[in-house]
Amino acid sequence: MLTGLFLSAAGQNFKEQFNDLYNKKDTVGEKKLLAQWETKKQNDPELYVAYFNYYVQKSMTEMIGLEHEQKGEHSLQLTDSTGKVAGYMNDMVVYADKDLQKGFDYIDKGIKMFPNRLDMRFGKVYMLGKKENYMEFTDEIIKTIDYSNTNKNTWLWADDKPQKDPKEFMLGSIQDYVLQLYNTNDDKLLDNMKRISETVLKYYPDHVESLSDLSIVYMINKDYDKALEQLLKAEKIAPSDYIVLMNIAEAYKRKGDNENAIIYYEKVVKVDDADIKADAKKKIDELKKK
């Protein structure tokens, strides 16, 4: 499912029926079923997942044909007859604001009623990312990290099943979201990366990936001392992590400290990866020629 929220085919009859209708894109049938479901089982967490998926599906209109391509532009505002923004085109899909907001309203109710359901939280984050609403995307991630300290990572997934390795799964997913921000190549989103990384480190100070992410923000902003501060913490936790070692070497190089840069590239040469070794040796040779 495009929302990232998966309704199990097994289980309650309402869910089975909804899955069948969803896969057929029968939004009329889905709406009728949801009304019945809500009347009989209003406190069913899967109802709110289903409503979210229904409204997301209803909000989407696939753009077919090359005439809809806008010379490589992937995000265009769409206006209604009054000139107001009605939706966004992203990767040839339009998300109508009105229906999508209804989906967000339902998933917000679900999160409030069932705060341990990580699939609901990440489903919302996924759609905020698709809409490129990176402010709310970031806020929702931070809310999830904050709540992980409250529920001690007793996360549940669909059908209220406990998530395997919940802490690692949550942090790994959040790392993917930070990478999503980074891959936009939009420097205005560096602060979003910083906020997420700092929140993770508030509760999980030994999270190497977040230390590295924070260092990258500082590095891009040319604050090499602060970048090194984070990276050297990461090295103490994971002394053999070649990404950390490479970034330390890069920070020293950018700072103009070639001696220490060479020391760290020489550490990288010891890792068991031919390509990484070759890259580090090349950089050492370049620095020694200066």
C-alpha positions in Angstrom: 0.0 0.0 0.0 1.3 3.5 -0.8 0.6 4.7 2.7 3.0 2.3 4.3 0.2 1.0 6.5 -0.5 -2.6 5.9 -3.9 -4.1 6.7 -3.5 -7.8 7.5 -5.6 -10.1 5.2 -6.1 -12.4 8.1 -8.2 -11.5 11.2 -11.5 -9.6 11.5 -14.0 -9.8 8.7 -14.2 -6.0 8.4 -10.5 -5.9 7.6 -10.7 -8.7 5.1 -13.6 -6.9 3.3 -11.8 -3.6 3.4 -8.6 -5.1 1.9 -10.6 -6.6 -1.0 -12.3 -3.3 -1.7 -9.1 -1.3 -1.3 -7.2 -3.5 -3.8 -10.1 -3.0 -6.3 -9.9 0.8 -5.6 -13.7 0.6 -4.9 -13.8 3.8 -2.8 -17.6 3.8 -2.8 -17.7 0.3 -1.3 -14.9 1.2 1.2 -16.9 4.2 2.5 -20.0 2.1 3.1 -18.0 -0.5 4.9 -16.2 2.0 7.0 -19.5 3.5 8.2 -20.7 0.0 9.3 -17.3 -0.8 10.9 -17.3 2.5 12.8 -20.9 1.8 14.1 -20.0 -1.6 15.4 -16.4 -1.3 16.4 -15.4 2.3 17.0 -12.5 1.4 19.3 -10.8 -0.9 16.8 -7.4 0.6 16.0 -7.5 -1.0 12.5 -10.5 1.2 11.7 -8.4 4.3 11.9 -5.7 2.8 9.7 -8.4 1.8 7.2 -9.9 5.3 7.2 -6.4 6.8 6.6 -5.8 4.5 3.7 -9.2 5.2 2.3 -8.7 9.0 2.3 -5.2 8.7 1.0 -6.4 6.5 -1.9 -9.3 8.8 -2.5 -7.0 11.8 -2.6 -4.7 10.4 -5.3 -5.2 10.9 -9.0 -2.6 9.3 -11.2 -1.3 11.5 -14.0 -1.2 9.5 -17.2 0.6 10.6 -20.4 3.7 12.6 -21.2 1.6 15.8 -21.5 1.5 16.0 -17.7 5.3 16.1 -17.4 6.5 19.6 -16.7 10.0 19.5 -18.0 11.4 17.5 -15.2 9.6 19.3 -12.4 8.4 16.9 -9.8 6.5 19.1 -7.4 3.9 21.5 -8.7 1.1 23.3 -6.9 -2.3 22.7 -8.3 -5.0 25.3 -8.0 -8.8 25.1 -8.0 -11.3 27.3 -9.7 -10.8 30.1 -7.1 -7.1 30.1 -7.5 -6.4 28.5 -4.1 -3.9 25.6 -3.8 -5.9 22.4 -4.1 -3.1 19.8 -4.1 0.4 18.9 -5.1 1.8 16.9 -8.0 4.6 14.6 -6.8 6.1 11.9 -9.0 3.1 12.1 -11.3 0.6 11.7 -8.5 -1.8 14.5 -7.3 -2.8 14.5 -3.6 -5.9 16.5 -3.1 -5.5 18.5 0.1 -9.1 18.2 1.3 -9.3 14.4 1.3 -5.7 13.9 2.5 -6.4 16.2 5.5 -9.3 14.0 6.4 -6.9 11.0 6.3 -4.5 12.9 8.6 -7.4 13.7 11.0 -8.3 10.0 11.3 -4.8 8.8 11.8 -4.3 11.6 14.4 -7.3 10.2 16.3 -5.8 6.7 16.0 -2.4 7.9 17.4 -4.1 9.7 20.3 -6.2 6.6 21.2 -3.4 4.0 20.5 -0.1 5.9 21.1 2.0 2.7 21.0 1.0 2.0 17.4 4.2 2.8 15.5 2.7 1.9 12.1 0.2 4.7 12.5 2.9 7.2 13.3 5.2 6.1 10.5 2.3 6.0 8.0 1.6 9.6 8.7 5.3 10.5 8.4 5.5 8.7 5.1 2.6 10.7 3.6 4.0 14.0 5.0 7.2 13.1 3.1 5.3 12.3 -0.1 3.6 15.7 0.2 7.0 17.3 0.9 5.7 18.9 4.1 9.0 18.6 5.8 8.1 20.8 8.8 5.3 18.5 10.0 7.3 15.5 8.8 10.1 16.5 11.2 7.7 17.4 14.0 6.0 14.0 13.8 9.3 12.2 13.9 10.3 14.2 17.0 7.0 13.4 18.7 7.7 9.7 18.1 11.2 9.9 19.5 9.9 11.8 22.6 7.2 9.2 23.1 9.7 6.4 22.9 11.0 7.6 26.2 7.5 7.4 27.7 6.6 4.0 26.4 10.2 2.6 26.7 9.9 1.4 23.1 7.0 -1.0 23.7 6.0 -0.4 20.1 3.1 -2.2 18.4 2.5 -2.7 14.7 -0.6 -3.8 12.8 -3.1 -6.0 14.7 -1.4 -4.7 17.9 1.5 -7.1 17.3 4.7 -6.2 19.3 7.4 -4.9 17.0 10.5 -7.1 16.8 13.6 -5.2 18.1 11.4 -2.1 18.6 14.2 0.3 19.6 16.4 -0.7 16.7 13.5 -0.7 14.3 12.4 2.8 15.3 15.9 4.3 15.2 16.6 2.6 11.9 13.5 4.0 10.3 14.3 7.4 11.7 17.7 7.2 10.1 16.0 6.5 6.8 13.9 9.6 7.2 17.0 11.7 8.0 18.6 10.4 4.8 15.4 11.4 2.9 15.9 14.9 4.1 19.6 14.9 3.2 18.8 13.5 -0.3 16.7 16.5 -1.1 19.9 18.5 -1.4 18.0 21.4 0.2 20.3 23.2 2.7 17.2 24.7 4.3 16.4 21.3 5.6 19.7 20.9 7.5 18.0 22.3 10.6 15.4 19.6 10.3 18.2 17.0 10.3 19.8 18.7 13.2 16.6 18.8 15.3 15.9 15.1 14.7 19.5 14.0 15.4 19.6 16.1 18.6 16.4 14.6 19.8 17.6 11.1 19.2 20.8 11.8 21.1 18.9 13.3 24.0 17.5 9.9 24.8 20.1 7.6 23.0 23.4 9.4 23.4 25.3 6.4 22.0 23.4 6.3 18.6 26.3 6.5 16.2 24.2 7.3 13.2 22.8 10.4 14.8 26.2 11.6 15.9 27.3 11.2 12.3 24.2 12.9 11.0 24.8 15.8 13.3 28.4 16.1 12.3 27.4 16.2 8.6 25.1 19.2 9.3 28.0 21.0 11.0 30.4 20.0 8.2 28.2 21.4 5.5 27.9 24.6 7.6 31.8 24.6 7.8 31.8 24.3 11.6 34.5 21.6 11.5 35.3 21.7 15.2 31.7 20.9 16.2 31.6 18.2 13.5 34.7 16.6 14.9 33.3 16.8 18.4 30.4 14.6 17.3 32.5 12.3 15.2 35.1 11.7 17.9 32.3 10.7 20.3 31.1 8.3 17.6 34.6 6.8 17.2 34.8 6.0 20.9 31.5 4.0 20.5 32.3 2.4 17.2 36.1 2.6 16.6 35.9 0.3 13.5 33.1 2.2 11.7 34.8 3.2 8.5 32.1 5.8 7.7 32.9 7.6 11.0 36.6 7.3 10.3 36.2 8.6 6.8 34.2 11.5 8.0 36.7 12.4 10.7 39.5 12.4 8.1 37.3 14.5 5.8 36.7 17.0 8.6 40.4 17.3 9.4 41.1 17.7 5.7 38.6 20.5 5.3 39.9 22.2 8.4 43.4 22.1 6.8 44.8 19.6 9.3 46.4 17.3 6.8 48.4 15.4 9.4 45.4 14.2 11.3 43.5 13.6 8.1 46.2 11.2 7.0 46.2 9.4 10.4 42.5 8.7 10.0 42.7 7.7 6.4 45.4 5.2 7.4 42.9 3.8 9.9 40.4 3.4 7.1 43.0 1.5 5.0 42.8 -1.3 7.6 39.1 -2.0 7.0 38.1 -5.1 5.0 36.7 -3.5 2.0 38.7 -3.2 -1.2 36.9 -0.1 -2.6 37.1 1.8 0.7 40.8 1.0 1.1 41.5 2.2 -2.5 39.7 5.4 -1.9 41.5 6.1 1.4 44.9 5.3 -0.2 44.2 7.7 -3.0 43.3 10.5 -0.5 46.5 9.8 1.5 48.6 10.1 -1.7 46.8 13.4 -2.6 47.4 14.9 0.9 51.1 13.8 1.0 51.7 15.7 -2.3 50.5 19.0 -0.8 
